[in-house]
């Protein structure tokens, strides 16, 4: 994915989150993640991504504390 594609995709994601609103954001992101994960052939391709994001979230919590 090019930088322009990534920017376009991120912008569309932000706009969609704004349209669904905070009360539906968690459901929206869950459905999007499941849809994107289904495009991978193996769990071994997805599991490291989940671990990385989890670690990044934990680091953010630690930074705020």
CHARMM-style PDB file with segment names, atoms N, HN, CA, C and O in Angstrom:
ATOM      1  N   UNK     1       0.856  -1.171   0.000  1.00  0.00      PROA
ATOM      2  CA  UNK     1       0.000   0.000   0.000  1.00  0.00      PROA
ATOM      3  C   UNK     1       0.904   1.237   0.000  1.00  0.00      PROA
ATOM      4  O   UNK     1       1.848   1.333   0.785  1.00  0.00      PROA
ATOM      5  N   UNK     2       0.607   2.147  -0.863  1.00  0.00      PROA
ATOM      6  HN  UNK     2      -0.160   2.070  -1.501  1.00  0.00      PROA
ATOM      7  CA  UNK     2       1.394   3.386  -0.922  1.00  0.00      PROA
ATOM      8  C   UNK     2       1.001   4.305   0.236  1.00  0.00      PROA
ATOM      9  O   UNK     2      -0.011   4.083   0.901  1.00  0.00      PROA
ATOM     10  N   UNK     3       1.808   5.331   0.465  1.00  0.00      PROA
ATOM     11  HN  UNK     3       2.630   5.512  -0.076  1.00  0.00      PROA
ATOM     12  CA  UNK     3       1.475   6.322   1.498  1.00  0.00      PROA
ATOM     13  C   UNK     3       0.143   7.000   1.191  1.00  0.00      PROA
ATOM     14  O   UNK     3      -0.649   7.268   2.095  1.00  0.00      PROA
ATOM     15  N   UNK     4      -0.096   7.274  -0.090  1.00  0.00      PROA
ATOM     16  HN  UNK     4       0.547   7.056  -0.824  1.00  0.00      PROA
ATOM     17  CA  UNK     4      -1.359   7.907  -0.486  1.00  0.00      PROA
ATOM     18  C   UNK     4      -2.543   6.982  -0.212  1.00  0.00      PROA
ATOM     19  O   UNK     4      -3.592   7.430   0.251  1.00  0.00      PROA
ATOM     20  N   UNK     5      -2.373   5.695  -0.499  1.00  0.00      PROA
ATOM     21  HN  UNK     5      -1.521   5.331  -0.875  1.00  0.00      PROA
ATOM     22  CA  UNK     5      -3.434   4.717  -0.221  1.00  0.00      PROA
ATOM     23  C   UNK     5      -3.698   4.617   1.279  1.00  0.00      PROA
ATOM     24  O   UNK     5      -4.849   4.573   1.715  1.00  0.00      PROA
ATOM     25  N   UNK     6      -2.626   4.582   2.058  1.00  0.00      PROA
ATOM     26  HN  UNK     6      -1.691   4.617   1.704  1.00  0.00      PROA
ATOM     27  CA  UNK     6      -2.761   4.509   3.506  1.00  0.00      PROA
ATOM     28  C   UNK     6      -3.472   5.740   4.047  1.00  0.00      PROA
ATOM     29  O   UNK     6      -4.344   5.628   4.910  1.00  0.00      PROA
ATOM     30  N   UNK     7      -3.103   6.914   3.544  1.00  0.00      PROA
ATOM     31  HN  UNK     7      -2.395   7.005   2.844  1.00  0.00      PROA
ATOM     32  CA  UNK     7      -3.744   8.153   3.967  1.00  0.00      PROA
ATOM     33  C   UNK     7      -5.223   8.160   3.600  1.00  0.00      PROA
ATOM     34  O   UNK     7      -6.068   8.556   4.402  1.00  0.00      PROA
ATOM     35  N   UNK     8      -5.527   7.722   2.394  1.00  0.00      PROA
ATOM     36  HN  UNK     8      -4.840   7.400   1.742  1.00  0.00      PROA
ATOM     37  CA  UNK     8      -6.925   7.664   1.944  1.00  0.00      PROA
ATOM     38  C   UNK     8      -7.742   6.701   2.792  1.00  0.00      PROA
ATOM     39  O   UNK     8      -8.883   6.988   3.152  1.00  0.00      PROA
ATOM     40  N   UNK     9      -7.143   5.554   3.110  1.00  0.00      PROA
ATOM     41  HN  UNK     9      -6.216   5.321   2.818  1.00  0.00      PROA
ATOM     42  CA  UNK     9      -7.834   4.552   3.919  1.00  0.00      PROA
ATOM     43  C   UNK     9      -8.049   5.050   5.343  1.00  0.00      PROA
ATOM     44  O   UNK     9      -9.128   4.873   5.908  1.00  0.00      PROA
ATOM     45  N   UNK    10      -7.028   5.669   5.921  1.00  0.00      PROA
ATOM     46  HN  UNK    10      -6.152   5.813   5.462  1.00  0.00      PROA
ATOM     47  CA  UNK    10      -7.133   6.199   7.281  1.00  0.00      PROA
ATOM     48  C   UNK    10      -8.193   7.293   7.351  1.00  0.00      PROA
ATOM     49  O   UNK    10      -8.972   7.354   8.302  1.00  0.00      PROA
ATOM     50  N   UNK    11      -8.216   8.152   6.342  1.00  0.00      PROA
ATOM     51  HN  UNK    11      -7.583   8.102   5.570  1.00  0.00      PROA
ATOM     52  CA  UNK    11      -9.226   9.216   6.283  1.00  0.00      PROA
ATOM     53  C   UNK    11     -10.624   8.627   6.214  1.00  0.00      PROA
ATOM     54  O   UNK    11     -11.526   9.090   6.912  1.00  0.00      PROA
ATOM     55  N   UNK    12     -10.817   7.611   5.383  1.00  0.00      PROA
ATOM     56  HN  UNK    12     -10.084   7.234   4.816  1.00  0.00      PROA
ATOM     57  CA  UNK    12     -12.126   6.956   5.264  1.00  0.00      PROA
ATOM     58  C   UNK    12     -12.519   6.311   6.589  1.00  0.00      PROA
ATOM     59  O   UNK    12     -13.683   6.369   6.986  1.00  0.00      PROA
ATOM     60  N   UNK    13     -11.557   5.697   7.274  1.00  0.00      PROA
ATOM     61  HN  UNK    13     -10.612   5.650   6.951  1.00  0.00      PROA
ATOM     62  CA  UNK    13     -11.825   5.093   8.574  1.00  0.00      PROA
ATOM     63  C   UNK    13     -12.278   6.158   9.581  1.00  0.00      PROA
ATOM     64  O   UNK    13     -13.272   5.969  10.282  1.00  0.00      PROA
ATOM     65  N   UNK    14     -11.559   7.257   9.649  1.00  0.00      PROA
ATOM     66  HN  UNK    14     -10.752   7.411   9.079  1.00  0.00      PROA
ATOM     67  CA  UNK    14     -11.913   8.334  10.582  1.00  0.00      PROA
ATOM     68  C   UNK    14     -13.294   8.903  10.267  1.00  0.00      PROA
ATOM     69  O   UNK    14     -14.089   9.151  11.174  1.00  0.00      PROA
ATOM     70  N   UNK    15     -13.574   9.106   9.000  1.00  0.00      PROA
ATOM     71  HN  UNK    15     -12.929   8.905   8.263  1.00  0.00      PROA
ATOM     72  CA  UNK    15     -14.887   9.630   8.611  1.00  0.00      PROA
ATOM     73  C   UNK    15     -15.996   8.646   8.972  1.00  0.00      PROA
ATOM     74  O   UNK    15     -17.054   9.053   9.452  1.00  0.00      PROA
ATOM     75  N   UNK    16     -15.765   7.374   8.748  1.00  0.00      PROA
ATOM     76  HN  UNK    16     -14.906   7.043   8.358  1.00  0.00      PROA
ATOM     77  CA  UNK    16     -16.764   6.361   9.077  1.00  0.00      PROA
ATOM     78  C   UNK    16     -16.995   6.287  10.580  1.00  0.00      PROA
ATOM     79  O   UNK    16     -18.137   6.166  11.022  1.00  0.00      PROA
ATOM     80  N   UNK    17     -15.930   6.359  11.367  1.00  0.00      PROA
ATOM     81  HN  UNK    17     -15.003   6.457  11.008  1.00  0.00      PROA
ATOM     82  CA  UNK    17     -16.074   6.372  12.817  1.00  0.00      PROA
ATOM     83  C   UNK    17     -16.891   7.579  13.267  1.00  0.00      PROA
ATOM     84  O   UNK    17     -17.716   7.472  14.175  1.00  0.00      PROA
ATOM     85  N   UNK    18     -16.665   8.708  12.640  1.00  0.00      PROA
ATOM     86  HN  UNK    18     -15.996   8.795  11.903  1.00  0.00      PROA
ATOM     87  CA  UNK    18     -17.446   9.899  12.955  1.00  0.00      PROA
ATOM     88  C   UNK    18     -18.913   9.717  12.618  1.00  0.00      PROA
ATOM     89  O   UNK    18     -19.782  10.175  13.360  1.00  0.00      PROA
ATOM     90  N   UNK    19     -19.197   9.054  11.506  1.00  0.00      PROA
ATOM     91  HN  UNK    19     -18.490   8.682  10.904  1.00  0.00      PROA
ATOM     92  CA  UNK    19     -20.594   8.845  11.102  1.00  0.00      PROA
ATOM     93  C   UNK    19     -21.319   7.849  11.998  1.00  0.00      PROA
ATOM     94  O   UNK    19     -22.492   8.043  12.314  1.00  0.00      PROA
ATOM     95  N   UNK    20     -20.623   6.769  12.416  1.00  0.00      PROA
ATOM     96  HN  UNK    20     -19.670   6.612  12.159  1.00  0.00      PROA
ATOM     97  CA  UNK    20     -21.309   5.783  13.260  1.00  0.00      PROA
ATOM     98  C   UNK    20     -21.429   6.270  14.696  1.00  0.00      PROA
ATOM     99  O   UNK    20     -22.315   5.833  15.429  1.00  0.00      PROA
ATOM    100  N   UNK    21     -20.543   7.172  15.099  1.00  0.00      PROA
ATOM    101  HN  UNK    21     -19.823   7.527  14.503  1.00  0.00      PROA
ATOM    102  CA  UNK    21     -20.621   7.753  16.436  1.00  0.00      PROA
ATOM    103  C   UNK    21     -19.935   6.890  17.483  1.00  0.00      PROA
ATOM    104  O   UNK    21     -19.674   5.708  17.261  1.00  0.00      PROA
ATOM    105  N   UNK    22     -19.645   7.505  18.637  1.00  0.00      PROA
ATOM    106  HN  UNK    22     -19.857   8.465  18.817  1.00  0.00      PROA
ATOM    107  CA  UNK    22     -18.903   6.803  19.686  1.00  0.00      PROA
ATOM    108  C   UNK    22     -19.620   5.569  20.229  1.00  0.00      PROA
ATOM    109  O   UNK    22     -18.975   4.606  20.645  1.00  0.00      PROA
ATOM    110  N   UNK    23     -20.945   5.596  20.225  1.00  0.00      PROA
ATOM    111  HN  UNK    23     -21.469   6.378  19.886  1.00  0.00      PROA
ATOM    112  CA  UNK    23     -21.688   4.449  20.780  1.00  0.00      PROA
ATOM    113  C   UNK    23     -21.597   3.208  19.886  1.00  0.00      PROA
ATOM    114  O   UNK    23     -21.840   2.096  20.356  1.00  0.00      PROA
ATOM    115  N   UNK    24     -21.254   3.380  18.614  1.00  0.00      PROA
ATOM    116  HN  UNK    24     -21.057   4.283  18.232  1.00  0.00      PROA
ATOM    117  CA  UNK    24     -21.123   2.250  17.687  1.00  0.00      PROA
ATOM    118  C   UNK    24     -19.680   2.005  17.250  1.00  0.00      PROA
ATOM    119  O   UNK    24     -19.418   1.089  16.470  1.00  0.00      PROA
ATOM    120  N   UNK    25     -18.743   2.813  17.745  1.00  0.00      PROA
ATOM    121  HN  UNK    25     -18.956   3.557  18.379  1.00  0.00      PROA
ATOM    122  CA  UNK    25     -17.357   2.731  17.287  1.00  0.00      PROA
ATOM    123  C   UNK    25     -16.735   1.364  17.589  1.00  0.00      PROA
ATOM    124  O   UNK    25     -16.046   0.800  16.739  1.00  0.00      PROA
ATOM    125  N   UNK    26     -16.970   0.831  18.782  1.00  0.00      PROA
ATOM    126  HN  UNK    26     -17.530   1.289  19.472  1.00  0.00      PROA
ATOM    127  CA  UNK    26     -16.385  -0.459  19.141  1.00  0.00      PROA
ATOM    128  C   UNK    26     -16.907  -1.572  18.234  1.00  0.00      PROA
ATOM    129  O   UNK    26     -16.135  -2.414  17.775  1.00  0.00      PROA
ATOM    130  N   UNK    27     -18.204  -1.575  17.978  1.00  0.00      PROA
ATOM    131  HN  UNK    27     -18.830  -0.891  18.351  1.00  0.00      PROA
ATOM    132  CA  UNK    27     -18.795  -2.569  17.081  1.00  0.00      PROA
ATOM    133  C   UNK    27     -18.242  -2.411  15.671  1.00  0.00      PROA
ATOM    134  O   UNK    27     -17.881  -3.399  15.031  1.00  0.00      PROA
ATOM    135  N   UNK    28     -18.174  -1.186  15.188  1.00  0.00      PROA
ATOM    136  HN  UNK    28     -18.467  -0.383  15.708  1.00  0.00      PROA
ATOM    137  CA  UNK    28     -17.648  -0.910  13.853  1.00  0.00      PROA
ATOM    138  C   UNK    28     -16.223  -1.438  13.708  1.00  0.00      PROA
ATOM    139  O   UNK    28     -15.906  -2.135  12.745  1.00  0.00      PROA
ATOM    140  N   UNK    29     -15.359  -1.095  14.685  1.00  0.00      PROA
ATOM    141  HN  UNK    29     -15.618  -0.529  15.468  1.00  0.00      PROA
ATOM    142  CA  UNK    29     -13.966  -1.529  14.612  1.00  0.00      PROA
ATOM    143  C   UNK    29     -13.841  -3.043  14.712  1.00  0.00      PROA
ATOM    144  O   UNK    29     -12.999  -3.638  14.040  1.00  0.00      PROA
ATOM    145  N   UNK    30     -14.658  -3.668  15.530  1.00  0.00      PROA
ATOM    146  HN  UNK    30     -15.342  -3.185  16.076  1.00  0.00      PROA
ATOM    147  CA  UNK    30     -14.642  -5.132  15.641  1.00  0.00      PROA
ATOM    148  C   UNK    30     -15.034  -5.779  14.320  1.00  0.00      PROA
ATOM    149  O   UNK    30     -14.384  -6.722  13.869  1.00  0.00      PROA
ATOM    150  N   UNK    31     -16.081  -5.280  13.710  1.00  0.00      PROA
ATOM    151  HN  UNK    31     -16.608  -4.514  14.076  1.00  0.00      PROA
ATOM    152  CA  UNK    31     -16.530  -5.841  12.429  1.00  0.00      PROA
ATOM    153  C   UNK    31     -15.489  -5.617  11.340  1.00  0.00      PROA
ATOM    154  O   UNK    31     -15.254  -6.499  10.514  1.00  0.00      PROA
ATOM    155  N   UNK    32     -14.870  -4.453  11.334  1.00  0.00      PROA
ATOM    156  HN  UNK    32     -15.061  -3.736  12.005  1.00  0.00      PROA
ATOM    157  CA  UNK    32     -13.835  -4.162  10.344  1.00  0.00      PROA
ATOM    158  C   UNK    32     -12.632  -5.087  10.537  1.00  0.00      PROA
ATOM    159  O   UNK    32     -12.091  -5.624   9.571  1.00  0.00      PROA
ATOM    160  N   UNK    33     -12.221  -5.266  11.794  1.00  0.00      PROA
ATOM    161  HN  UNK    33     -12.660  -4.830  12.579  1.00  0.00      PROA
ATOM    162  CA  UNK    33     -11.083  -6.151  12.068  1.00  0.00      PROA
ATOM    163  C   UNK    33     -11.370  -7.576  11.626  1.00  0.00      PROA
ATOM    164  O   UNK    33     -10.521  -8.217  11.006  1.00  0.00      PROA
ATOM    165  N   UNK    34     -12.548  -8.073  11.935  1.00  0.00      PROA
ATOM    166  HN  UNK    34     -13.238  -7.552  12.438  1.00  0.00      PROA
ATOM    167  CA  UNK    34     -12.896  -9.438  11.516  1.00  0.00      PROA
ATOM    168  C   UNK    34     -12.896  -9.559   9.995  1.00  0.00      PROA
ATOM    169  O   UNK    34     -12.447 -10.566   9.447  1.00  0.00      PROA
ATOM    170  N   UNK    35     -13.394  -8.544   9.325  1.00  0.00      PROA
ATOM    171  HN  UNK    35     -13.759  -7.726   9.770  1.00  0.00      PROA
ATOM    172  CA  UNK    35     -13.406  -8.559   7.868  1.00  0.00      PROA
ATOM    173  C   UNK    35     -11.984  -8.569   7.303  1.00  0.00      PROA
ATOM    174  O   UNK    35     -11.686  -9.313   6.370  1.00  0.00      PROA
ATOM    175  N   UNK    36     -11.118  -7.743   7.872  1.00  0.00      PROA
ATOM    176  HN  UNK    36     -11.361  -7.138   8.630  1.00  0.00      PROA
ATOM    177  CA  UNK    36      -9.738  -7.694   7.401  1.00  0.00      PROA
ATOM    178  C   UNK    36      -8.981  -8.977   7.746  1.00  0.00      PROA
ATOM    179  O   UNK    36      -8.188  -9.464   6.940  1.00  0.00      PROA
ATOM    180  N   UNK    37      -9.221  -9.524   8.938  1.00  0.00      PROA
ATOM    181  HN  UNK    37      -9.864  -9.128   9.593  1.00  0.00      PROA
ATOM    182  CA  UNK    37      -8.547 -10.770   9.337  1.00  0.00      PROA
ATOM    183  C   UNK    37      -8.937 -11.922   8.415  1.00  0.00      PROA
ATOM    184  O   UNK    37      -8.119 -12.798   8.135  1.00  0.00      PROA
ATOM    185  N   UNK    38     -10.175 -11.924   7.947  1.00  0.00      PROA
ATOM    186  HN  UNK    38     -10.839 -11.212   8.175  1.00  0.00      PROA
ATOM    187  CA  UNK    38     -10.630 -13.025   7.096  1.00  0.00      PROA
ATOM    188  C   UNK    38      -9.909 -13.048   5.750  1.00  0.00      PROA
ATOM    189  O   UNK    38      -9.993 -14.036   5.021  1.00  0.00      PROA
ATOM    190  N   UNK    39      -9.212 -11.983   5.420  1.00  0.00      PROA
ATOM    191  HN  UNK    39      -9.144 -11.180   6.012  1.00  0.00      PROA
ATOM    192  CA  UNK    39      -8.474 -11.928   4.157  1.00  0.00      PROA
ATOM    193  C   UNK    39      -7.110 -12.622   4.243  1.00  0.00      PROA
ATOM    194  O   UNK    39      -6.466 -12.868   3.223  1.00  0.00      PROA
ATOM    195  N   UNK    40      -6.678 -12.933   5.470  1.00  0.00      PROA
ATOM    196  HN  UNK    40      -7.201 -12.732   6.299  1.00  0.00      PROA
ATOM    197  CA  UNK    40      -5.418 -13.647   5.653  1.00  0.00      PROA
ATOM    198  C   UNK    40      -5.678 -15.145   5.535  1.00  0.00      PROA
ATOM    199  O   UNK    40      -6.757 -15.630   5.876  1.00  0.00      PROA
ATOM    200  N   UNK    41      -4.686 -15.860   5.052  1.00  0.00      PROA
ATOM    201  HN  UNK    41      -3.809 -15.466   4.774  1.00  0.00      PROA
ATOM    202  CA  UNK    41      -4.833 -17.303   4.847  1.00  0.00      PROA
ATOM    203  C   UNK    41      -4.666 -18.096   6.136  1.00  0.00      PROA
ATOM    204  O   UNK    41      -5.256 -19.165   6.294  1.00  0.00      PROA
ATOM    205  N   UNK    42      -3.848 -17.564   7.070  1.00  0.00      PROA
ATOM    206  HN  UNK    42      -3.369 -16.696   6.942  1.00  0.00      PROA
ATOM    207  CA  UNK    42      -3.518 -18.343   8.264  1.00  0.00      PROA
ATOM    208  C   UNK    42      -3.555 -17.471   9.508  1.00  0.00      PROA
ATOM    209  O   UNK    42      -3.284 -16.271   9.450  1.00  0.00      PROA
ATOM    210  N   UNK    43      -3.890 -18.084  10.622  1.00  0.00      PROA
ATOM    211  HN  UNK    43      -4.110 -19.058  10.668  1.00  0.00      PROA
ATOM    212  CA  UNK    43      -3.884 -17.375  11.905  1.00  0.00      PROA
ATOM    213  C   UNK    43      -2.472 -16.877  12.225  1.00  0.00      PROA
ATOM    214  O   UNK    43      -2.315 -15.837  12.865  1.00  0.00      PROA
ATOM    215  N   UNK    44      -1.456 -17.605  11.791  1.00  0.00      PROA
ATOM    216  HN  UNK    44      -1.584 -18.450  11.271  1.00  0.00      PROA
ATOM    217  CA  UNK    44      -0.071 -17.223  12.058  1.00  0.00      PROA
ATOM    218  C   UNK    44       0.271 -15.860  11.454  1.00  0.00      PROA
ATOM    219  O   UNK    44       1.225 -15.215  11.889  1.00  0.00      PROA
ATOM    220  N   UNK    45      -0.490 -15.419  10.465  1.00  0.00      PROA
ATOM    221  HN  UNK    45      -1.265 -15.943  10.112  1.00  0.00      PROA
ATOM    222  CA  UNK    45      -0.280 -14.105   9.875  1.00  0.00      PROA
ATOM    223  C   UNK    45      -0.950 -13.001  10.692  1.00  0.00      PROA
ATOM    224  O   UNK    45      -0.517 -11.849  10.659  1.00  0.00      PROA
ATOM    225  N   UNK    46      -1.996 -13.351  11.418  1.00  0.00      PROA
ATOM    226  HN  UNK    46      -2.348 -14.287  11.446  1.00  0.00      PROA
ATOM    227  CA  UNK    46      -2.797 -12.379  12.152  1.00  0.00      PROA
ATOM    228  C   UNK    46      -2.361 -12.242  13.610  1.00  0.00      PROA
ATOM    229  O   UNK    46      -2.336 -11.136  14.149  1.00  0.00      PROA
ATOM    230  N   UNK    47      -2.023 -13.346  14.242  1.00  0.00      PROA
ATOM    231  HN  UNK    47      -2.044 -14.245  13.805  1.00  0.00      PROA
ATOM    232  CA  UNK    47      -1.711 -13.337  15.674  1.00  0.00      PROA
ATOM    233  C   UNK    47      -0.592 -12.371  16.053  1.00  0.00      PROA
ATOM    234  O   UNK    47      -0.712 -11.696  17.075  1.00  0.00      PROA
ATOM    235  N   UNK    48       0.496 -12.271  15.278  1.00  0.00      PROA
ATOM    236  HN  UNK    48       0.594 -12.820  14.447  1.00  0.00      PROA
ATOM    237  CA  UNK    48       1.525 -11.284  15.631  1.00  0.00      PROA
ATOM    238  C   UNK    48       1.015  -9.842  15.575  1.00  0.00      PROA
ATOM    239  O   UNK    48       1.450  -8.998  16.358  1.00  0.00      PROA
ATOM    240  N   UNK    49       0.105  -9.562  14.660  1.00  0.00      PROA
ATOM    241  HN  UNK    49      -0.248 -10.248  14.023  1.00  0.00      PROA
ATOM    242  CA  UNK    49      -0.470  -8.219  14.574  1.00  0.00      PROA
ATOM    243  C   UNK    49      -1.268  -7.900  15.833  1.00  0.00      PROA
ATOM    244  O   UNK    49      -1.182  -6.797  16.373  1.00  0.00      PROA
ATOM    245  N   UNK    50      -2.044  -8.874  16.292  1.00  0.00      PROA
ATOM    246  HN  UNK    50      -2.114  -9.770  15.853  1.00  0.00      PROA
ATOM    247  CA  UNK    50      -2.836  -8.692  17.514  1.00  0.00      PROA
ATOM    248  C   UNK    50      -1.908  -8.444  18.698  1.00  0.00      PROA
ATOM    249  O   UNK    50      -2.157  -7.549  19.506  1.00  0.00      PROA
ATOM    250  N   UNK    51      -0.855  -9.220  18.803  1.00  0.00      PROA
ATOM    251  HN  UNK    51      -0.653  -9.947  18.147  1.00  0.00      PROA
ATOM    252  CA  UNK    51       0.097  -9.065  19.904  1.00  0.00      PROA
ATOM    253  C   UNK    51       0.779  -7.701  19.865  1.00  0.00      PROA
ATOM    254  O   UNK    51       0.970  -7.073  20.906  1.00  0.00      PROA
ATOM    255  N   UNK    52       1.143  -7.247  18.683  1.00  0.00      PROA
ATOM    256  HN  UNK    52       0.987  -7.757  17.837  1.00  0.00      PROA
ATOM    257  CA  UNK    52       1.801  -5.950  18.540  1.00  0.00      PROA
ATOM    258  C   UNK    52       0.893  -4.810  18.977  1.00  0.00      PROA
ATOM    259  O   UNK    52       1.319  -3.913  19.705  1.00  0.00      PROA
ATOM    260  N   UNK    53      -0.349  -4.846  18.533  1.00  0.00      PROA
ATOM    261  HN  UNK    53      -0.694  -5.575  17.941  1.00  0.00      PROA
ATOM    262  CA  UNK    53      -1.287  -3.780  18.894  1.00  0.00      PROA
ATOM    263  C   UNK    53      -1.593  -3.819  20.388  1.00  0.00      PROA
ATOM    264  O   UNK    53      -1.709  -2.771  21.024  1.00  0.00      PROA
ATOM    265  N   UNK    54      -1.723  -4.998  20.943  1.00  0.00      PROA
ATOM    266  HN  UNK    54      -1.629  -5.849  20.427  1.00  0.00      PROA
ATOM    267  CA  UNK    54      -1.956  -5.121  22.379  1.00  0.00      PROA
ATOM    268  C   UNK    54      -0.792  -4.502  23.153  1.00  0.00      PROA
ATOM    269  O   UNK    54      -1.010  -3.772  24.120  1.00  0.00      PROA
ATOM    270  N   UNK    55       0.425  -4.786  22.738  1.00  0.00      PROA
ATOM    271  HN  UNK    55       0.602  -5.378  21.952  1.00  0.00      PROA
ATOM    272  CA  UNK    55       1.601  -4.222  23.391  1.00  0.00      PROA
ATOM    273  C   UNK    55       1.640  -2.695  23.256  1.00  0.00      PROA
ATOM    274  O   UNK    55       2.011  -1.989  24.194  1.00  0.00      PROA
ATOM    275  N   UNK    56       1.256  -2.202  22.090  1.00  0.00      PROA
ATOM    276  HN  UNK    56       0.954  -2.775  21.328  1.00  0.00      PROA
ATOM    277  CA  UNK    56       1.221  -0.747  21.880  1.00  0.00      PROA
ATOM    278  C   UNK    56       0.186  -0.090  22.786  1.00  0.00      PROA
ATOM    279  O   UNK    56       0.427   0.987  23.330  1.00  0.00      PROA
ATOM    280  N   UNK    57      -0.947  -0.726  22.944  1.00  0.00      PROA
ATOM    281  HN  UNK    57      -1.143  -1.601  22.501  1.00  0.00      PROA
ATOM    282  CA  UNK    57      -1.996  -0.190  23.837  1.00  0.00      PROA
ATOM    283  C   UNK    57      -1.507  -0.192  25.278  1.00  0.00      PROA
ATOM    284  O   UNK    57      -1.725   0.775  26.007  1.00  0.00      PROA
ATOM    285  N   UNK    58      -0.845  -1.273  25.696  1.00  0.00      PROA
ATOM    286  HN  UNK    58      -0.667  -2.059  25.104  1.00  0.00      PROA
ATOM    287  CA  UNK    58      -0.320  -1.346  27.057  1.00  0.00      PROA
ATOM    288  C   UNK    58       0.729  -0.272  27.294  1.00  0.00      PROA
ATOM    289  O   UNK    58       0.780   0.315  28.375  1.00  0.00      PROA
ATOM    290  N   UNK    59       1.558  -0.011  26.310  1.00  0.00      PROA
ATOM    291  HN  UNK    59       1.517  -0.489  25.432  1.00  0.00      PROA
ATOM    292  CA  UNK    59       2.568   1.032  26.431  1.00  0.00      PROA
ATOM    293  C   UNK    59       1.936   2.406  26.579  1.00  0.00      PROA
ATOM    294  O   UNK    59       2.442   3.247  27.323  1.00  0.00      PROA
ATOM    295  N   UNK    60       0.831   2.639  25.875  1.00  0.00      PROA
ATOM    296  HN  UNK    60       0.421   1.956  25.271  1.00  0.00      PROA
ATOM    297  CA  UNK    60       0.123   3.917  25.988  1.00  0.00      PROA
ATOM    298  C   UNK    60      -0.429   4.110  27.391  1.00  0.00      PROA
ATOM    299  O   UNK    60      -0.350   5.205  27.949  1.00  0.00      PROA
ATOM    300  N   UNK    61      -0.986   3.048  27.964  1.00  0.00      PROA
ATOM    301  HN  UNK    61      -1.050   2.159  27.511  1.00  0.00      PROA
ATOM    302  CA  UNK    61      -1.518   3.119  29.317  1.00  0.00      PROA
ATOM    303  C   UNK    61      -0.398   3.425  30.302  1.00  0.00      PROA
ATOM    304  O   UNK    61      -0.567   4.234  31.215  1.00  0.00      PROA
ATOM    305  N   UNK    62       0.736   2.781  30.115  1.00  0.00      PROA
ATOM    306  HN  UNK    62       0.873   2.124  29.374  1.00  0.00      PROA
ATOM    307  CA  UNK    62       1.896   3.000  30.986  1.00  0.00      PROA
ATOM    308  C   UNK    62       2.396   4.432  30.871  1.00  0.00      PROA
ATOM    309  O   UNK    62       2.758   5.045  31.875  1.00  0.00      PROA
ATOM    310  N   UNK    63       2.420   4.968  29.658  1.00  0.00      PROA
ATOM    311  HN  UNK    63       2.126   4.470  28.842  1.00  0.00      PROA
ATOM    312  CA  UNK    63       2.862   6.346  29.446  1.00  0.00      PROA
ATOM    313  C   UNK    63       1.982   7.350  30.176  1.00  0.00      PROA
ATOM    314  O   UNK    63       2.470   8.346  30.710  1.00  0.00      PROA
ATOM    315  N   UNK    64       0.689   7.081  30.194  1.00  0.00      PROA
ATOM    316  HN  UNK    64       0.292   6.272  29.760  1.00  0.00      PROA
ATOM    317  CA  UNK    64      -0.277   7.995  30.819  1.00  0.00      PROA
ATOM    318  C   UNK    64      -0.238   7.945  32.336  1.00  0.00      PROA
ATOM    319  O   UNK    64      -0.635   8.900  33.003  1.00  0.00      PROA
ATOM    320  N   UNK    65       0.240   6.835  32.882  1.00  0.00      PROA
ATOM    321  HN  UNK    65       0.563   6.059  32.340  1.00  0.00      PROA
ATOM    322  CA  UNK    65       0.235   6.655  34.346  1.00  0.00      PROA
ATOM    323  C   UNK    65       1.345   7.426  35.035  1.00  0.00      PROA
ATOM    324  OT1 UNK    65       1.466   7.372  36.259  1.00  0.00      PROA
TER     325      UNK     65
END
